[in-house]
Amino acid sequence: MQKELEELQPQLLKMAEENVKMMQFIDQESQEMEYTSEIVRAEEVVAKRQAASAQALKDECEAELAEAVPALEAAIAALNTLKVTITRS
């Protein structure tokens, strides 16, 4: 059994080195991921503000349109009345 352990020692050392390299890689990737996550969170805040601003503008436009549509319909009806009167004369 001692002989088997001695024969496996180089493989164990190699695997330990690979493990250290893998842990360093994972640590680096984790740091990059955290940095990217921070950027995404910051961009999300900006996007939410812009979405809220756009929604407010949309609501304002829809309210103004709701006021304008009846006036437009009344004007069209009045115009149609004038056309009928002019045509009959």
C-alpha positions as CSV (number, residue, x, y, z in Angstrom):
1,M,0.0,0.0,0.0
2,Q,2.9,2.4,0.8
3,K,4.3,1.7,-2.7
4,E,0.9,2.5,-4.3
5,L,0.8,5.8,-2.4
6,E,4.4,6.6,-3.5
7,E,3.4,5.9,-7.1
8,L,0.3,8.1,-6.9
9,Q,2.2,11.0,-5.2
10,P,3.1,12.7,-8.6
11,Q,-0.5,12.4,-9.7
12,L,-1.7,13.8,-6.4
13,L,0.7,16.8,-6.7
14,K,-0.3,17.4,-10.2
15,M,-4.0,17.4,-9.3
16,A,-3.3,19.7,-6.3
17,E,-1.6,22.2,-8.7
18,E,-4.5,21.9,-11.1
19,N,-6.9,22.5,-8.2
20,V,-5.1,25.6,-7.1
21,K,-5.2,26.9,-10.7
22,M,-8.9,26.1,-11.0
23,M,-9.6,27.9,-7.7
24,Q,-7.7,31.0,-8.9
25,F,-9.6,30.9,-12.2
26,I,-12.9,30.6,-10.3
27,D,-11.9,33.5,-8.0
28,Q,-11.1,35.7,-11.0
29,E,-14.3,34.8,-12.8
30,S,-16.3,35.5,-9.6
31,Q,-14.7,39.0,-9.3
32,E,-15.4,39.8,-12.9
33,M,-19.0,38.5,-12.5
34,E,-19.5,40.7,-9.4
35,Y,-18.1,43.8,-11.3
36,T,-20.5,43.1,-14.2
37,S,-23.4,42.6,-11.8
38,E,-22.7,46.0,-10.2
39,I,-22.7,47.6,-13.7
40,V,-26.0,45.8,-14.5
41,R,-27.6,46.9,-11.3
42,A,-26.6,50.6,-12.0
43,E,-28.0,50.4,-15.5
44,E,-31.2,48.8,-14.1
45,V,-31.7,51.8,-11.9
46,V,-31.2,54.2,-14.8
47,A,-33.6,52.1,-17.0
48,K,-36.3,52.1,-14.3
49,R,-36.0,55.9,-14.0
50,Q,-36.4,56.2,-17.8
51,A,-39.3,53.8,-17.8
52,A,-41.1,55.8,-15.1
53,S,-40.5,59.0,-17.0
54,A,-41.7,57.5,-20.2
55,Q,-44.8,56.1,-18.5
56,A,-45.5,59.6,-17.0
57,L,-45.2,61.1,-20.5
58,K,-47.5,58.4,-21.9
59,D,-50.1,59.0,-19.2
60,E,-50.0,62.8,-19.9
61,C,-50.4,62.2,-23.6
62,E,-53.3,59.9,-23.2
63,A,-55.0,62.4,-20.9
64,E,-54.6,65.2,-23.4
65,L,-55.8,62.9,-26.2
66,A,-58.9,62.0,-24.2
67,E,-59.7,65.7,-24.0
68,A,-59.0,66.3,-27.7
69,V,-60.9,63.4,-29.2
70,P,-64.4,64.7,-28.2
71,A,-63.5,68.1,-29.6
72,L,-62.3,66.5,-32.8
73,E,-65.4,64.4,-33.2
74,A,-67.6,67.5,-32.6
75,A,-65.6,69.4,-35.2
76,I,-66.0,66.6,-37.7
77,A,-69.8,66.4,-37.0
78,A,-70.0,70.2,-37.5
79,L,-68.0,70.0,-40.8
80,N,-70.3,67.2,-42.0
81,T,-73.3,69.4,-41.2
82,L,-71.8,72.3,-43.2
83,K,-71.1,70.1,-46.2
84,V,-74.7,68.9,-46.2
85,T,-76.0,72.4,-46.1
86,I,-73.7,73.7,-48.8
87,T,-74.5,70.8,-51.1
88,R,-78.2,71.4,-50.7
89,S,-78.0,75.1,-51.5
